């Protein structure tokens, strides 16, 4: 299965997401090139191709909360859910993949984002543009 290539644009001046109709485009042959524009006023984010545990798309710049299950050591039975720290979804050039960054700035580069993890444990709770104050609070 291929990952759909989608971008979104946060207008820094208007402080809102632009719809596809609002985004400036420069036709170049058969392709539309929006990323080569001088975009000081706009910040682009790319769709990771993944969904969170509630079926919401995960985008670069999203803030995710990891909800995991404790498993009893002796019984192996899942117990209570735990809400962990908030993370930001980032692209890491050195590893050529999307991954998460902790609030202390540490990049969780290990395996990058994985479908089996995001659909079980990740929950998108906002993004860095509209919900930046969540990042300052750290844990939920």
C-alpha positions as CSV (number, residue, x, y, z in Angstrom):
1,X,0.0,0.0,0.0
2,X,1.3,3.4,-0.9
3,X,1.2,6.5,1.4
4,X,-0.8,9.4,0.1
5,X,1.4,12.5,-0.2
6,X,-0.5,15.4,1.3
7,X,0.5,18.7,2.7
8,X,-1.1,21.3,4.9
9,X,-0.2,24.9,5.4
10,X,-0.3,27.0,8.5
11,X,-0.7,30.7,7.6
12,X,1.5,32.5,10.2
13,X,-0.2,35.9,9.6
14,X,-3.8,34.7,9.6
15,X,-3.1,32.1,12.3
16,X,-5.1,29.4,10.6
17,X,-4.8,26.4,8.4
18,X,-5.3,27.1,4.7
19,X,-7.6,25.0,2.7
20,X,-6.4,23.5,-0.5
21,X,-8.3,26.2,-2.4
22,X,-6.6,28.9,-0.4
23,X,-3.0,27.6,-0.9
24,X,-0.9,29.4,-3.5
25,X,0.2,27.2,-6.3
26,X,2.7,27.6,-9.1
27,X,1.9,25.3,-12.1
28,X,5.1,23.7,-13.4
29,X,4.3,21.3,-16.3
30,X,2.0,18.5,-15.1
31,X,2.9,19.1,-11.4
32,X,1.9,21.8,-9.0
33,X,4.8,23.0,-6.9
34,X,3.8,24.6,-3.7
35,X,6.8,23.8,-1.6
36,X,9.3,25.8,-3.7
37,X,7.6,29.1,-2.9
38,X,9.2,31.6,-0.6
39,X,7.1,30.6,2.4
40,X,8.2,32.9,5.3
41,X,4.5,33.5,5.9
42,X,3.5,29.8,5.8
43,X,4.7,26.6,7.5
44,X,4.0,23.4,5.6
45,X,3.4,20.0,7.3
46,X,3.3,16.6,5.6
47,X,0.9,13.8,6.3
48,X,2.7,10.8,7.8
49,X,0.4,8.3,6.2
50,X,-0.5,7.0,9.7
51,X,-3.7,7.2,11.8
52,X,-4.0,7.4,15.6
53,X,-6.0,5.0,17.7
54,X,-9.2,7.0,17.0
55,X,-8.7,7.0,13.2
56,X,-7.4,10.6,13.0
57,X,-4.7,11.4,10.5
58,X,-1.2,12.1,12.0
59,X,0.6,15.0,10.5
60,X,4.1,16.5,10.9
61,X,3.8,19.1,13.8
62,X,0.9,17.2,15.5
63,X,1.1,16.8,19.3
64,X,0.4,13.2,20.3
65,X,-0.3,11.7,23.6
66,X,0.8,8.1,24.0
67,X,-1.7,5.9,25.8
68,X,-0.3,2.5,26.7
69,X,-1.3,-0.4,28.8
70,X,0.5,-1.8,31.8
71,X,0.7,-5.6,31.6
72,X,0.8,-7.6,34.8
73,X,4.2,-9.3,35.1
74,X,2.8,-12.6,36.4
75,X,-0.6,-12.7,34.7
76,X,0.3,-11.0,31.4
77,X,-3.2,-9.3,31.5
78,X,-3.4,-5.7,30.5
79,X,-4.4,-3.4,33.4
80,X,-5.0,0.3,33.6
81,X,-4.2,2.7,30.8
82,X,-1.4,5.2,31.3
83,X,-1.2,8.6,29.8
84,X,2.4,9.5,29.2
85,X,4.1,12.8,28.1
86,X,3.1,14.7,25.0
87,X,5.3,14.3,21.9
88,X,5.6,16.3,18.7
89,X,5.7,14.5,15.3
90,X,8.8,15.6,13.4
91,X,10.7,14.6,10.3
92,X,14.3,13.8,10.8
93,X,16.5,14.2,7.8
94,X,19.4,12.1,9.1
95,X,17.1,9.1,9.5
96,X,14.7,9.9,6.5
97,X,11.6,9.2,8.6
98,X,8.9,10.7,10.8
99,X,9.4,10.2,14.5
100,X,8.5,11.9,17.8
101,X,10.3,14.4,19.8
102,X,9.9,14.7,23.6
103,X,9.4,18.0,25.4
104,X,13.0,18.0,26.5
105,X,14.0,18.0,22.8
106,X,15.2,14.4,22.7
107,X,14.3,12.9,19.3
108,X,12.9,9.3,19.6
109,X,14.6,8.1,16.5
110,X,14.6,4.4,17.2
111,X,12.2,2.9,14.7
112,X,10.4,6.1,13.8
113,X,6.7,6.1,13.6
114,X,5.1,2.7,13.0
115,X,1.6,1.8,12.1
116,X,1.2,-0.9,14.7
117,X,2.2,1.6,17.4
118,X,0.3,4.7,16.2
119,X,-3.0,2.8,15.8
120,X,-2.7,1.3,19.3
121,X,-1.2,3.9,21.5
122,X,-1.1,7.4,19.8
123,X,-3.8,10.0,20.2
124,X,-3.6,13.3,18.3
125,X,-4.5,16.0,20.8
126,X,-3.6,19.1,18.7
127,X,-0.7,20.6,16.8
128,X,2.2,23.0,17.6
129,X,0.5,26.0,16.0
130,X,-2.9,25.9,17.6
131,X,-2.1,24.0,20.8
132,X,1.5,25.0,21.6
133,X,0.7,25.7,25.3
134,X,0.1,21.9,25.7
135,X,3.8,21.5,25.2
136,X,4.7,23.7,28.1
137,X,2.6,21.6,30.5
138,X,4.5,18.3,29.7
139,X,2.5,15.5,31.3
140,X,-1.3,15.4,31.2
